[in-house]
């Protein structure tokens, strides 16, 4: 699995992930479905940032990773 998340994209995902998890814990997001959604968005943000791969980016063909290892085989 090639990396498709890099640089600024990764930083934004980490910030969104931490905020998505911290806001319900701090009581900013009310308990219930809103906090569950916030936790899910936070977990997805952190997960995709930590593994540097996003399935939505892969489907859409988006690659924000500039490393040579992220390029598919056979591309210049």
PDB file of N, H, CA, C and O in Angstrom:
ATOM      1  N   UNK A   1       0.855  -1.167   0.000  1.00  0.00           N
ATOM      2  CA  UNK A   1       0.000   0.000   0.000  1.00  0.00           C
ATOM      3  C   UNK A   1       0.905   1.234   0.000  1.00  0.00           C
ATOM      4  O   UNK A   1       1.669   1.453   0.939  1.00  0.00           O
ATOM      5  N   UNK A   2       0.810   2.029  -1.052  1.00  0.00           N
ATOM      6  H   UNK A   2       0.189   1.851  -1.815  1.00  0.00           H
ATOM      7  CA  UNK A   2       1.612   3.241  -1.180  1.00  0.00           C
ATOM      8  C   UNK A   2       1.010   4.371  -0.359  1.00  0.00           C
ATOM      9  O   UNK A   2      -0.206   4.448  -0.180  1.00  0.00           O
ATOM     10  N   UNK A   3       1.866   5.235   0.130  1.00  0.00           N
ATOM     11  H   UNK A   3       2.854   5.172  -0.015  1.00  0.00           H
ATOM     12  CA  UNK A   3       1.404   6.385   0.902  1.00  0.00           C
ATOM     13  C   UNK A   3       0.754   7.393  -0.037  1.00  0.00           C
ATOM     14  O   UNK A   3       1.234   7.613  -1.149  1.00  0.00           O
ATOM     15  N   UNK A   4      -0.332   8.001   0.408  1.00  0.00           N
ATOM     16  H   UNK A   4      -0.722   7.823   1.311  1.00  0.00           H
ATOM     17  CA  UNK A   4      -0.970   9.051  -0.389  1.00  0.00           C
ATOM     18  C   UNK A   4      -1.356  10.264   0.457  1.00  0.00           C
ATOM     19  O   UNK A   4      -2.092  11.134  -0.008  1.00  0.00           O
ATOM     20  N   UNK A   5      -0.864  10.323   1.693  1.00  0.00           N
ATOM     21  H   UNK A   5      -0.266   9.616   2.070  1.00  0.00           H
ATOM     22  CA  UNK A   5      -1.102  11.463   2.581  1.00  0.00           C
ATOM     23  C   UNK A   5       0.256  11.948   3.070  1.00  0.00           C
ATOM     24  O   UNK A   5       1.019  11.179   3.654  1.00  0.00           O
ATOM     25  N   UNK A   6       0.553  13.200   2.839  1.00  0.00           N
ATOM     26  H   UNK A   6      -0.067  13.825   2.365  1.00  0.00           H
ATOM     27  CA  UNK A   6       1.840  13.701   3.276  1.00  0.00           C
ATOM     28  C   UNK A   6       1.810  15.186   3.575  1.00  0.00           C
ATOM     29  O   UNK A   6       0.852  15.884   3.242  1.00  0.00           O
ATOM     30  N   UNK A   7       2.862  15.652   4.200  1.00  0.00           N
ATOM     31  H   UNK A   7       3.640  15.085   4.470  1.00  0.00           H
ATOM     32  CA  UNK A   7       3.074  17.071   4.463  1.00  0.00           C
ATOM     33  C   UNK A   7       1.959  17.752   5.222  1.00  0.00           C
ATOM     34  O   UNK A   7       1.537  17.303   6.288  1.00  0.00           O
ATOM     35  N   UNK A   8       1.489  18.855   4.646  1.00  0.00           N
ATOM     36  H   UNK A   8       1.831  19.220   3.781  1.00  0.00           H
ATOM     37  CA  UNK A   8       0.469  19.676   5.293  1.00  0.00           C
ATOM     38  C   UNK A   8      -0.831  18.902   5.484  1.00  0.00           C
ATOM     39  O   UNK A   8      -1.540  19.115   6.468  1.00  0.00           O
ATOM     40  N   UNK A   9      -1.147  18.008   4.555  1.00  0.00           N
ATOM     41  H   UNK A   9      -0.570  17.835   3.756  1.00  0.00           H
ATOM     42  CA  UNK A   9      -2.353  17.188   4.653  1.00  0.00           C
ATOM     43  C   UNK A   9      -2.323  16.361   5.942  1.00  0.00           C
ATOM     44  O   UNK A   9      -3.335  16.232   6.631  1.00  0.00           O
ATOM     45  N   UNK A  10      -1.177  15.816   6.250  1.00  0.00           N
ATOM     46  H   UNK A  10      -0.355  15.920   5.691  1.00  0.00           H
ATOM     47  CA  UNK A  10      -1.024  15.015   7.464  1.00  0.00           C
ATOM     48  C   UNK A  10      -1.207  15.851   8.722  1.00  0.00           C
ATOM     49  O   UNK A  10      -1.855  15.419   9.675  1.00  0.00           O
ATOM     50  N   UNK A  11      -0.631  17.054   8.718  1.00  0.00           N
ATOM     51  H   UNK A  11      -0.105  17.405   7.944  1.00  0.00           H
ATOM     52  CA  UNK A  11      -0.753  17.946   9.881  1.00  0.00           C
ATOM     53  C   UNK A  11      -2.203  18.329  10.109  1.00  0.00           C
ATOM     54  O   UNK A  11      -2.676  18.331  11.246  1.00  0.00           O
ATOM     55  N   UNK A  12      -2.914  18.656   9.030  1.00  0.00           N
ATOM     56  H   UNK A  12      -2.530  18.655   8.107  1.00  0.00           H
ATOM     57  CA  UNK A  12      -4.337  19.015   9.150  1.00  0.00           C
ATOM     58  C   UNK A  12      -5.134  17.843   9.707  1.00  0.00           C
ATOM     59  O   UNK A  12      -6.004  18.031  10.558  1.00  0.00           O
ATOM     60  N   UNK A  13      -4.842  16.637   9.233  1.00  0.00           N
ATOM     61  H   UNK A  13      -4.135  16.485   8.542  1.00  0.00           H
ATOM     62  CA  UNK A  13      -5.556  15.459   9.727  1.00  0.00           C
ATOM     63  C   UNK A  13      -5.275  15.200  11.208  1.00  0.00           C
ATOM     64  O   UNK A  13      -6.172  14.784  11.942  1.00  0.00           O
ATOM     65  N   UNK A  14      -4.046  15.440  11.651  1.00  0.00           N
ATOM     66  H   UNK A  14      -3.318  15.779  11.055  1.00  0.00           H
ATOM     67  CA  UNK A  14      -3.710  15.260  13.065  1.00  0.00           C
ATOM     68  C   UNK A  14      -4.455  16.274  13.916  1.00  0.00           C
ATOM     69  O   UNK A  14      -5.003  15.925  14.962  1.00  0.00           O
ATOM     70  N   UNK A  15      -4.480  17.533  13.474  1.00  0.00           N
ATOM     71  H   UNK A  15      -4.035  17.817  12.625  1.00  0.00           H
ATOM     72  CA  UNK A  15      -5.183  18.576  14.232  1.00  0.00           C
ATOM     73  C   UNK A  15      -6.678  18.261  14.315  1.00  0.00           C
ATOM     74  O   UNK A  15      -7.279  18.359  15.385  1.00  0.00           O
ATOM     75  N   UNK A  16      -7.275  17.883  13.184  1.00  0.00           N
ATOM     76  H   UNK A  16      -6.787  17.803  12.315  1.00  0.00           H
ATOM     77  CA  UNK A  16      -8.699  17.525  13.178  1.00  0.00           C
ATOM     78  C   UNK A  16      -8.951  16.302  14.052  1.00  0.00           C
ATOM     79  O   UNK A  16      -9.950  16.242  14.769  1.00  0.00           O
ATOM     80  N   UNK A  17      -8.050  15.333  13.993  1.00  0.00           N
ATOM     81  H   UNK A  17      -7.239  15.382  13.411  1.00  0.00           H
ATOM     82  CA  UNK A  17      -8.203  14.126  14.797  1.00  0.00           C
ATOM     83  C   UNK A  17      -8.152  14.407  16.287  1.00  0.00           C
ATOM     84  O   UNK A  17      -8.997  13.930  17.045  1.00  0.00           O
ATOM     85  N   UNK A  18      -7.163  15.179  16.706  1.00  0.00           N
ATOM     86  H   UNK A  18      -6.477  15.567  16.090  1.00  0.00           H
ATOM     87  CA  UNK A  18      -7.033  15.511  18.125  1.00  0.00           C
ATOM     88  C   UNK A  18      -8.231  16.339  18.585  1.00  0.00           C
ATOM     89  O   UNK A  18      -8.776  16.103  19.664  1.00  0.00           O
ATOM     90  N   UNK A  19      -8.640  17.310  17.766  1.00  0.00           N
ATOM     91  H   UNK A  19      -8.197  17.502  16.890  1.00  0.00           H
ATOM     92  CA  UNK A  19      -9.794  18.136  18.128  1.00  0.00           C
ATOM     93  C   UNK A  19     -11.066  17.295  18.198  1.00  0.00           C
ATOM     94  O   UNK A  19     -11.887  17.480  19.096  1.00  0.00           O
ATOM     95  N   UNK A  20     -11.228  16.374  17.252  1.00  0.00           N
ATOM     96  H   UNK A  20     -10.561  16.224  16.522  1.00  0.00           H
ATOM     97  CA  UNK A  20     -12.420  15.534  17.233  1.00  0.00           C
ATOM     98  C   UNK A  20     -12.545  14.645  18.450  1.00  0.00           C
ATOM     99  O   UNK A  20     -13.651  14.301  18.867  1.00  0.00           O
ATOM    100  N   UNK A  21     -11.416  14.274  19.017  1.00  0.00           N
ATOM    101  H   UNK A  21     -10.518  14.553  18.678  1.00  0.00           H
ATOM    102  CA  UNK A  21     -11.439  13.441  20.220  1.00  0.00           C
ATOM    103  C   UNK A  21     -11.475  14.299  21.487  1.00  0.00           C
ATOM    104  O   UNK A  21     -12.134  13.936  22.462  1.00  0.00           O
ATOM    105  N   UNK A  22     -10.771  15.434  21.477  1.00  0.00           N
ATOM    106  H   UNK A  22     -10.236  15.728  20.685  1.00  0.00           H
ATOM    107  CA  UNK A  22     -10.675  16.267  22.682  1.00  0.00           C
ATOM    108  C   UNK A  22     -11.950  17.063  22.974  1.00  0.00           C
ATOM    109  O   UNK A  22     -12.302  17.253  24.138  1.00  0.00           O
ATOM    110  N   UNK A  23     -12.640  17.525  21.939  1.00  0.00           N
ATOM    111  H   UNK A  23     -12.354  17.371  20.994  1.00  0.00           H
ATOM    112  CA  UNK A  23     -13.816  18.377  22.178  1.00  0.00           C
ATOM    113  C   UNK A  23     -14.920  17.681  22.977  1.00  0.00           C
ATOM    114  O   UNK A  23     -15.452  18.293  23.903  1.00  0.00           O
ATOM    115  N   UNK A  24     -15.293  16.434  22.667  1.00  0.00           N
ATOM    116  H   UNK A  24     -14.861  15.937  21.914  1.00  0.00           H
ATOM    117  CA  UNK A  24     -16.308  15.788  23.511  1.00  0.00           C
ATOM    118  C   UNK A  24     -15.799  15.512  24.928  1.00  0.00           C
ATOM    119  O   UNK A  24     -16.563  15.572  25.891  1.00  0.00           O
ATOM    120  N   UNK A  25     -14.512  15.211  25.045  1.00  0.00           N
ATOM    121  H   UNK A  25     -13.892  15.162  24.263  1.00  0.00           H
ATOM    122  CA  UNK A  25     -13.955  14.960  26.375  1.00  0.00           C
ATOM    123  C   UNK A  25     -13.962  16.218  27.233  1.00  0.00           C
ATOM    124  O   UNK A  25     -14.115  16.143  28.452  1.00  0.00           O
ATOM    125  N   UNK A  26     -13.797  17.378  26.591  1.00  0.00           N
ATOM    126  H   UNK A  26     -13.673  17.438  25.601  1.00  0.00           H
ATOM    127  CA  UNK A  26     -13.801  18.649  27.313  1.00  0.00           C
ATOM    128  C   UNK A  26     -15.211  19.163  27.573  1.00  0.00           C
ATOM    129  O   UNK A  26     -15.387  20.153  28.284  1.00  0.00           O
ATOM    130  N   UNK A  27     -16.219  18.500  27.005  1.00  0.00           N
ATOM    131  H   UNK A  27     -16.076  17.695  26.428  1.00  0.00           H
ATOM    132  CA  UNK A  27     -17.600  18.904  27.216  1.00  0.00           C
ATOM    133  C   UNK A  27     -18.076  19.973  26.247  1.00  0.00           C
ATOM    134  O   UNK A  27     -19.170  20.510  26.417  1.00  0.00           O
ATOM    135  N   UNK A  28     -17.273  20.295  25.228  1.00  0.00           N
ATOM    136  H   UNK A  28     -16.384  19.859  25.090  1.00  0.00           H
ATOM    137  CA  UNK A  28     -17.666  21.307  24.245  1.00  0.00           C
ATOM    138  C   UNK A  28     -18.755  20.765  23.324  1.00  0.00           C
ATOM    139  O   UNK A  28     -19.690  21.479  22.963  1.00  0.00           O
ATOM    140  N   UNK A  29     -18.622  19.499  22.952  1.00  0.00           N
ATOM    141  H   UNK A  29     -17.862  18.919  23.245  1.00  0.00           H
ATOM    142  CA  UNK A  29     -19.627  18.839  22.120  1.00  0.00           C
ATOM    143  C   UNK A  29     -20.588  18.114  23.058  1.00  0.00           C
ATOM    144  O   UNK A  29     -20.141  17.356  23.919  1.00  0.00           O
ATOM    145  N   UNK A  30     -21.893  18.326  22.915  1.00  0.00           N
ATOM    146  H   UNK A  30     -22.256  18.942  22.216  1.00  0.00           H
ATOM    147  CA  UNK A  30     -22.837  17.685  23.833  1.00  0.00           C
ATOM    148  C   UNK A  30     -22.834  16.162  23.692  1.00  0.00           C
ATOM    149  O   UNK A  30     -22.569  15.635  22.612  1.00  0.00           O
ATOM    150  N   UNK A  31     -23.129  15.463  24.781  1.00  0.00           N
ATOM    151  H   UNK A  31     -23.345  15.891  25.658  1.00  0.00           H
ATOM    152  CA  UNK A  31     -23.173  14.000  24.714  1.00  0.00           C
ATOM    153  C   UNK A  31     -24.269  13.531  23.759  1.00  0.00           C
ATOM    154  O   UNK A  31     -25.250  14.232  23.514  1.00  0.00           O
ATOM    155  N   UNK A  32     -24.074  12.351  23.240  1.00  0.00           N
ATOM    156  H   UNK A  32     -23.276  11.782  23.439  1.00  0.00           H
ATOM    157  CA  UNK A  32     -25.058  11.793  22.318  1.00  0.00           C
ATOM    158  C   UNK A  32     -24.454  11.572  20.959  1.00  0.00           C
ATOM    159  O   UNK A  32     -23.259  11.303  20.833  1.00  0.00           O
ATOM    160  N   UNK A  33     -25.281  11.686  19.940  1.00  0.00           N
ATOM    161  H   UNK A  33     -26.251  11.905  20.042  1.00  0.00           H
ATOM    162  CA  UNK A  33     -24.852  11.385  18.583  1.00  0.00           C
ATOM    163  C   UNK A  33     -23.769  12.356  18.113  1.00  0.00           C
ATOM    164  O   UNK A  33     -22.886  11.963  17.350  1.00  0.00           O
ATOM    165  N   UNK A  34     -23.819  13.616  18.554  1.00  0.00           N
ATOM    166  H   UNK A  34     -24.536  13.935  19.174  1.00  0.00           H
ATOM    167  CA  UNK A  34     -22.806  14.599  18.140  1.00  0.00           C
ATOM    168  C   UNK A  34     -21.418  14.196  18.636  1.00  0.00           C
ATOM    169  O   UNK A  34     -20.437  14.321  17.903  1.00  0.00           O
ATOM    170  N   UNK A  35     -21.332  13.718  19.861  1.00  0.00           N
ATOM    171  H   UNK A  35     -22.129  13.616  20.456  1.00  0.00           H
ATOM    172  CA  UNK A  35     -20.028  13.314  20.374  1.00  0.00           C
ATOM    173  C   UNK A  35     -19.537  12.031  19.696  1.00  0.00           C
ATOM    174  O   UNK A  35     -18.337  11.869  19.477  1.00  0.00           O
ATOM    175  N   UNK A  36     -20.442  11.135  19.370  1.00  0.00           N
ATOM    176  H   UNK A  36     -21.417  11.267  19.549  1.00  0.00           H
ATOM    177  CA  UNK A  36     -20.051   9.914  18.657  1.00  0.00           C
ATOM    178  C   UNK A  36     -19.489  10.267  17.283  1.00  0.00           C
ATOM    179  O   UNK A  36     -18.461   9.733  16.867  1.00  0.00           O
ATOM    180  N   UNK A  37     -20.166  11.164  16.587  1.00  0.00           N
ATOM    181  H   UNK A  37     -21.002  11.597  16.925  1.00  0.00           H
ATOM    182  CA  UNK A  37     -19.682  11.604  15.271  1.00  0.00           C
ATOM    183  C   UNK A  37     -18.319  12.276  15.416  1.00  0.00           C
ATOM    184  O   UNK A  37     -17.427  12.056  14.596  1.00  0.00           O
ATOM    185  N   UNK A  38     -18.156  13.085  16.446  1.00  0.00           N
ATOM    186  H   UNK A  38     -18.880  13.263  17.112  1.00  0.00           H
ATOM    187  CA  UNK A  38     -16.888  13.764  16.676  1.00  0.00           C
ATOM    188  C   UNK A  38     -15.765  12.754  16.933  1.00  0.00           C
ATOM    189  O   UNK A  38     -14.666  12.902  16.401  1.00  0.00           O
ATOM    190  N   UNK A  39     -16.035  11.736  17.741  1.00  0.00           N
ATOM    191  H   UNK A  39     -16.929  11.615  18.174  1.00  0.00           H
ATOM    192  CA  UNK A  39     -15.036  10.687  18.002  1.00  0.00           C
ATOM    193  C   UNK A  39     -14.670   9.938  16.715  1.00  0.00           C
ATOM    194  O   UNK A  39     -13.495   9.661  16.474  1.00  0.00           O
ATOM    195  N   UNK A  40     -15.656   9.614  15.902  1.00  0.00           N
ATOM    196  H   UNK A  40     -16.610   9.839  16.098  1.00  0.00           H
ATOM    197  CA  UNK A  40     -15.406   8.877  14.656  1.00  0.00           C
ATOM    198  C   UNK A  40     -14.560   9.711  13.698  1.00  0.00           C
ATOM    199  O   UNK A  40     -13.590   9.217  13.124  1.00  0.00           O
ATOM    200  N   UNK A  41     -14.936  10.983  13.530  1.00  0.00           N
ATOM    201  H   UNK A  41     -15.724  11.385  13.997  1.00  0.00           H
ATOM    202  CA  UNK A  41     -14.163  11.870  12.649  1.00  0.00           C
ATOM    203  C   UNK A  41     -12.735  12.016  13.177  1.00  0.00           C
ATOM    204  O   UNK A  41     -11.779  12.003  12.402  1.00  0.00           O
ATOM    205  N   UNK A  42     -12.595  12.154  14.482  1.00  0.00           N
ATOM    206  H   UNK A  42     -13.372  12.165  15.112  1.00  0.00           H
ATOM    207  CA  UNK A  42     -11.265  12.263  15.083  1.00  0.00           C
ATOM    208  C   UNK A  42     -10.431  11.015  14.880  1.00  0.00           C
ATOM    209  O   UNK A  42      -9.249  11.100  14.549  1.00  0.00           O
ATOM    210  N   UNK A  43     -11.043   9.855  15.077  1.00  0.00           N
ATOM    211  H   UNK A  43     -12.004   9.786  15.346  1.00  0.00           H
ATOM    212  CA  UNK A  43     -10.316   8.601  14.909  1.00  0.00           C
ATOM    213  C   UNK A  43      -9.895   8.386  13.452  1.00  0.00           C
ATOM    214  O   UNK A  43      -8.786   7.924  13.184  1.00  0.00           O
ATOM    215  N   UNK A  44     -10.775   8.721  12.524  1.00  0.00           N
ATOM    216  H   UNK A  44     -11.676   9.096  12.741  1.00  0.00           H
ATOM    217  CA  UNK A  44     -10.440   8.578  11.105  1.00  0.00           C
ATOM    218  C   UNK A  44      -9.316   9.542  10.736  1.00  0.00           C
ATOM    219  O   UNK A  44      -8.383   9.167  10.025  1.00  0.00           O
ATOM    220  N   UNK A  45      -9.402  10.774  11.214  1.00  0.00           N
ATOM    221  H   UNK A  45     -10.159  11.078  11.791  1.00  0.00           H
ATOM    222  CA  UNK A  45      -8.354  11.754  10.934  1.00  0.00           C
ATOM    223  C   UNK A  45      -7.003  11.312  11.456  1.00  0.00           C
ATOM    224  O   UNK A  45      -6.005  11.366  10.738  1.00  0.00           O
ATOM    225  N   UNK A  46      -6.968  10.873  12.711  1.00  0.00           N
ATOM    226  H   UNK A  46      -7.779  10.829  13.294  1.00  0.00           H
ATOM    227  CA  UNK A  46      -5.702  10.401  13.284  1.00  0.00           C
ATOM    228  C   UNK A  46      -5.210   9.136  12.604  1.00  0.00           C
ATOM    229  O   UNK A  46      -4.016   8.996  12.340  1.00  0.00           O
ATOM    230  N   UNK A  47      -6.110   8.225  12.321  1.00  0.00           N
ATOM    231  H   UNK A  47      -7.080   8.339  12.535  1.00  0.00           H
ATOM    232  CA  UNK A  47      -5.706   6.965  11.687  1.00  0.00           C
ATOM    233  C   UNK A  47      -5.095   7.169  10.319  1.00  0.00           C
ATOM    234  O   UNK A  47      -4.050   6.597  10.009  1.00  0.00           O
ATOM    235  N   UNK A  48      -5.742   7.984   9.497  1.00  0.00           N
ATOM    236  H   UNK A  48      -6.591   8.449   9.749  1.00  0.00           H
ATOM    237  CA  UNK A  48      -5.202   8.216   8.153  1.00  0.00           C
ATOM    238  C   UNK A  48      -3.897   8.997   8.207  1.00  0.00           C
ATOM    239  O   UNK A  48      -3.028   8.802   7.357  1.00  0.00           O
ATOM    240  N   UNK A  49      -3.744   9.876   9.189  1.00  0.00           N
ATOM    241  H   UNK A  49      -4.449  10.035   9.880  1.00  0.00           H
ATOM    242  CA  UNK A  49      -2.488  10.618   9.326  1.00  0.00           C
ATOM    243  C   UNK A  49      -1.361   9.697   9.789  1.00  0.00           C
ATOM    244  O   UNK A  49      -0.234   9.805   9.306  1.00  0.00           O
ATOM    245  N   UNK A  50      -1.654   8.806  10.709  1.00  0.00           N
ATOM    246  H   UNK A  50      -2.570   8.718  11.102  1.00  0.00           H
ATOM    247  CA  UNK A  50      -0.611   7.934  11.251  1.00  0.00           C
ATOM    248  C   UNK A  50      -0.122   6.902  10.247  1.00  0.00           C
ATOM    249  O   UNK A  50       1.065   6.576  10.233  1.00  0.00           O
ATOM    250  N   UNK A  51      -1.009   6.382   9.408  1.00  0.00           N
ATOM    251  H   UNK A  51      -1.974   6.647   9.420  1.00  0.00           H
ATOM    252  CA  UNK A  51      -0.574   5.389   8.423  1.00  0.00           C
ATOM    253  C   UNK A  51      -0.259   6.015   7.067  1.00  0.00           C
ATOM    254  O   UNK A  51       0.183   5.321   6.152  1.00  0.00           O
ATOM    255  N   UNK A  52      -0.482   7.315   6.934  1.00  0.00           N
ATOM    256  H   UNK A  52      -0.841   7.879   7.678  1.00  0.00           H
ATOM    257  CA  UNK A  52      -0.201   8.075   5.696  1.00  0.00           C
ATOM    258  C   UNK A  52      -0.916   7.509   4.475  1.00  0.00           C
ATOM    259  O   UNK A  52      -0.395   7.566   3.361  1.00  0.00           O
ATOM    260  N   UNK A  53      -2.081   6.978   4.680  1.00  0.00           N
ATOM    261  H   UNK A  53      -2.505   6.932   5.585  1.00  0.00           H
ATOM    262  CA  UNK A  53      -2.872   6.437   3.573  1.00  0.00           C
ATOM    263  C   UNK A  53      -4.342   6.684   3.845  1.00  0.00           C
ATOM    264  O   UNK A  53      -4.833   6.450   4.949  1.00  0.00           O
ATOM    265  N   UNK A  54      -5.041   7.163   2.819  1.00  0.00           N
ATOM    266  H   UNK A  54      -4.642   7.354   1.922  1.00  0.00           H
ATOM    267  CA  UNK A  54      -6.469   7.443   2.933  1.00  0.00           C
ATOM    268  C   UNK A  54      -7.202   6.726   1.806  1.00  0.00           C
ATOM    269  O   UNK A  54      -6.871   6.929   0.637  1.00  0.00           O
ATOM    270  N   UNK A  55      -8.190   5.891   2.127  1.00  0.00           N
ATOM    271  H   UNK A  55      -8.458   5.726   3.076  1.00  0.00           H
ATOM    272  CA  UNK A  55      -8.909   5.182   1.072  1.00  0.00           C
ATOM    273  C   UNK A  55      -9.664   6.115   0.123  1.00  0.00           C
ATOM    274  O   UNK A  55      -9.784   5.815  -1.064  1.00  0.00           O
ATOM    275  N   UNK A  56     -10.174   7.238   0.627  1.00  0.00           N
ATOM    276  H   UNK A  56     -10.078   7.482   1.592  1.00  0.00           H
ATOM    277  CA  UNK A  56     -10.878   8.178  -0.243  1.00  0.00           C
ATOM    278  C   UNK A  56      -9.890   8.798  -1.234  1.00  0.00           C
ATOM    279  O   UNK A  56     -10.207   8.939  -2.416  1.00  0.00           O
ATOM    280  N   UNK A  57      -8.695   9.168  -0.761  1.00  0.00           N
ATOM    281  H   UNK A  57      -8.438   9.053   0.199  1.00  0.00           H
ATOM    282  CA  UNK A  57      -7.675   9.686  -1.670  1.00  0.00           C
ATOM    283  C   UNK A  57      -7.310   8.640  -2.726  1.00  0.00           C
ATOM    284  O   UNK A  57      -7.117   8.978  -3.894  1.00  0.00           O
ATOM    285  N   UNK A  58      -7.218   7.393  -2.325  1.00  0.00           N
ATOM    286  H   UNK A  58      -7.374   7.118  -1.376  1.00  0.00           H
ATOM    287  CA  UNK A  58      -6.871   6.322  -3.267  1.00  0.00           C
ATOM    288  C   UNK A  58      -7.946   6.169  -4.339  1.00  0.00           C
ATOM    289  O   UNK A  58      -7.627   6.001  -5.516  1.00  0.00           O
ATOM    290  N   UNK A  59      -9.213   6.226  -3.942  1.00  0.00           N
ATOM    291  H   UNK A  59      -9.472   6.362  -2.986  1.00  0.00           H
ATOM    292  CA  UNK A  59     -10.315   6.094  -4.901  1.00  0.00           C
ATOM    293  C   UNK A  59     -10.323   7.268  -5.881  1.00  0.00           C
ATOM    294  O   UNK A  59     -10.543   7.087  -7.079  1.00  0.00           O
ATOM    295  N   UNK A  60     -10.079   8.480  -5.354  1.00  0.00           N
ATOM    296  H   UNK A  60      -9.901   8.627  -4.381  1.00  0.00           H
ATOM    297  CA  UNK A  60     -10.112   9.673  -6.195  1.00  0.00           C
ATOM    298  C   UNK A  60      -8.806   9.923  -6.944  1.00  0.00           C
ATOM    299  O   UNK A  60      -8.741  10.797  -7.808  1.00  0.00           O
ATOM    300  N   UNK A  61      -7.769   9.159  -6.616  1.00  0.00           N
ATOM    301  H   UNK A  61      -7.821   8.449  -5.913  1.00  0.00           H
ATOM    302  CA  UNK A  61      -6.479   9.331  -7.272  1.00  0.00           C
ATOM    303  C   UNK A  61      -5.689  10.528  -6.766  1.00  0.00           C
ATOM    304  O   UNK A  61      -4.816  11.035  -7.470  1.00  0.00           O
ATOM    305  N   UNK A  62      -5.982  10.981  -5.565  1.00  0.00           N
ATOM    306  H   UNK A  62      -6.692  10.569  -4.993  1.00  0.00           H
ATOM    307  CA  UNK A  62      -5.292  12.123  -4.971  1.00  0.00           C
ATOM    308  C   UNK A  62      -4.074  11.622  -4.204  1.00  0.00           C
ATOM    309  O   UNK A  62      -4.159  10.642  -3.464  1.00  0.00           O
ATOM    310  N   UNK A  63      -2.934  12.300  -4.384  1.00  0.00           N
ATOM    311  H   UNK A  63      -2.864  13.096  -4.986  1.00  0.00           H
ATOM    312  CA  UNK A  63      -1.719  11.930  -3.677  1.00  0.00           C
ATOM    313  C   UNK A  63      -1.017  13.200  -3.236  1.00  0.00           C
ATOM    314  O   UNK A  63      -0.476  13.926  -4.071  1.00  0.00           O
ATOM    315  N   UNK A  64      -1.013  13.485  -1.939  1.00  0.00           N
ATOM    316  H   UNK A  64      -1.452  12.895  -1.260  1.00  0.00           H
ATOM    317  CA  UNK A  64      -0.349  14.678  -1.424  1.00  0.00           C
ATOM    318  C   UNK A  64       1.035  14.354  -0.878  1.00  0.00           C
ATOM    319  O   UNK A  64       1.710  15.230  -0.337  1.00  0.00           O
ATOM    320  N   UNK A  65       1.457  13.116  -1.014  1.00  0.00           N
ATOM    321  H   UNK A  65       0.909  12.404  -1.454  1.00  0.00           H
ATOM    322  CA  UNK A  65       2.764  12.673  -0.541  1.00  0.00           C
ATOM    323  C   UNK A  65       3.784  12.883  -1.653  1.00  0.00           C
ATOM    324  O   UNK A  65       3.580  12.426  -2.777  1.00  0.00           O
ATOM    325  N   UNK A  66       4.878  13.572  -1.344  1.00  0.00           N
ATOM    326  H   UNK A  66       5.043  13.943  -0.430  1.00  0.00           H
ATOM    327  CA  UNK A  66       5.869  13.916  -2.356  1.00  0.00           C
ATOM    328  C   UNK A  66       7.020  12.913  -2.449  1.00  0.00           C
ATOM    329  O   UNK A  66       7.889  13.067  -3.308  1.00  0.00           O
ATOM    330  N   UNK A  67       7.050  11.900  -1.597  1.00  0.00           N
ATOM    331  H   UNK A  67       6.344  11.775  -0.900  1.00  0.00           H
ATOM    332  CA  UNK A  67       8.190  10.979  -1.597  1.00  0.00           C
ATOM    333  C   UNK A  67       8.173  10.069  -2.825  1.00  0.00           C
ATOM    334  O   UNK A  67       7.117   9.792  -3.394  1.00  0.00           O
ATOM    335  N   UNK A  68       9.348   9.614  -3.219  1.00  0.00           N
ATOM    336  H   UNK A  68      10.206   9.839  -2.758  1.00  0.00           H
ATOM    337  CA  UNK A  68       9.466   8.724  -4.381  1.00  0.00           C
ATOM    338  C   UNK A  68       8.814   7.382  -4.100  1.00  0.00           C
ATOM    339  O   UNK A  68       8.337   6.726  -5.026  1.00  0.00           O
ATOM    340  N   UNK A  69       8.782   6.958  -2.843  1.00  0.00           N
ATOM    341  H   UNK A  69       9.170   7.490  -2.091  1.00  0.00           H
ATOM    342  CA  UNK A  69       8.199   5.667  -2.497  1.00  0.00           C
ATOM    343  C   UNK A  69       6.677   5.674  -2.691  1.00  0.00           C
ATOM    344  O   UNK A  69       6.064   4.615  -2.825  1.00  0.00           O
ATOM    345  N   UNK A  70       6.072   6.860  -2.705  1.00  0.00           N
ATOM    346  H   UNK A  70       6.569   7.721  -2.596  1.00  0.00           H
ATOM    347  CA  UNK A  70       4.619   6.938  -2.845  1.00  0.00           C
ATOM    348  C   UNK A  70       4.158   6.782  -4.285  1.00  0.00           C
ATOM    349  O   UNK A  70       2.980   6.532  -4.537  1.00  0.00           O
ATOM    350  N   UNK A  71       5.081   6.929  -5.235  1.00  0.00           N
ATOM    351  H   UNK A  71       6.039   7.132  -5.031  1.00  0.00           H
ATOM    352  CA  UNK A  71       4.689   6.832  -6.641  1.00  0.00           C
ATOM    353  C   UNK A  71       4.469   5.373  -7.035  1.00  0.00           C
ATOM    354  O   UNK A  71       5.250   4.504  -6.647  1.00  0.00           O
ATOM    355  N   UNK A  72       3.425   5.100  -7.792  1.00  0.00           N
ATOM    356  H   UNK A  72       2.791   5.805  -8.106  1.00  0.00           H
ATOM    357  CA  UNK A  72       3.191   3.717  -8.237  1.00  0.00           C
ATOM    358  C   UNK A  72       4.297   3.257  -9.188  1.00  0.00           C
ATOM    359  O   UNK A  72       4.981   4.075  -9.803  1.00  0.00           O
ATOM    360  N   UNK A  73       4.458   1.966  -9.298  1.00  0.00           N
ATOM    361  H   UNK A  73       3.902   1.301  -8.799  1.00  0.00           H
ATOM    362  CA  UNK A  73       5.469   1.387 -10.193  1.00  0.00           C
ATOM    363  C   UNK A  73       5.240   1.857 -11.612  1.00  0.00           C
ATOM    364  O   UNK A  73       4.101   1.929 -12.072  1.00  0.00           O
ATOM    365  N   UNK A  74       6.329   2.183 -12.314  1.00  0.00           N
ATOM    366  H   UNK A  74       7.255   2.125 -11.940  1.00  0.00           H
ATOM    367  CA  UNK A  74       6.242   2.528 -13.724  1.00  0.00           C
ATOM    368  C   UNK A  74       5.984   3.988 -14.023  1.00  0.00           C
ATOM    369  O   UNK A  74       5.884   4.359 -15.192  1.00  0.00           O
ATOM    370  N   UNK A  75       5.870   4.847 -12.987  1.00  0.00           N
ATOM    371  H   UNK A  75       5.952   4.545 -12.037  1.00  0.00           H
ATOM    372  CA  UNK A  75       5.670   6.266 -13.253  1.00  0.00           C
ATOM    373  C   UNK A  75       7.009   6.978 -13.147  1.00  0.00           C
ATOM    374  O   UNK A  75       7.827   6.616 -12.302  1.00  0.00           O
ATOM    375  N   UNK A  76       7.250   7.967 -13.972  1.00  0.00           N
ATOM    376  H   UNK A  76       6.585   8.261 -14.659  1.00  0.00           H
ATOM    377  CA  UNK A  76       8.547   8.671 -13.952  1.00  0.00           C
ATOM    378  C   UNK A  76       8.713   9.551 -12.743  1.00  0.00           C
ATOM    379  O   UNK A  76       9.747  10.202 -12.590  1.00  0.00           O
TER     380      UNK A  76
END
